[in-house]
Amino acid sequence: MLPVILIAGLLVGVNSQSYQEFSRHSNGNASYQISFVGDCPTGKRDTGFALAPGKFVLFKQRGHDGSVGKTCLDMAGK
């Protein structure tokens, strides 16, 4: 039963508006670093898009050179 719930949750999450927006701003790199950053709303930043449904970010997407920039700083348009 648990696998069914996890798969259903994944499918719903991937089809959410926030995930679709994240995908549009993604660099396409499938490499991530665990990087817990609290008090971070979902939204566009100058450095990319933060997908934070629980108001925190757990994984930070790496650049193509392997670097990891800052997370949840510089709200775009502000």
Rosetta blueprint (number, residue, H / E / L):
1 M L
2 L H
3 P H
4 V H
5 I H
6 L H
7 I H
8 A H
9 G H
10 L H
11 L H
12 V H
13 G H
14 V H
15 N L
16 S L
17 Q H
18 S H
19 Y H
20 Q H
21 E H
22 F H
23 S H
24 R H
25 H H
26 S L
27 N L
28 G L
29 N L
30 A L
31 S L
32 Y E
33 Q E
34 I E
35 S E
36 F E
37 V E
38 G L
39 D L
40 C L
41 P L
42 T L
43 G E
44 K E
45 R E
46 D L
47 T L
48 G E
49 F E
50 A E
51 L L
52 A L
53 P L
54 G L
55 K L
56 F L
57 V E
58 L E
59 F E
60 K E
61 Q E
62 R L
63 G L
64 H L
65 D L
66 G L
67 S L
68 V L
69 G L
70 K L
71 T L
72 C L
73 L L
74 D L
75 M E
76 A L
77 G L
78 K L
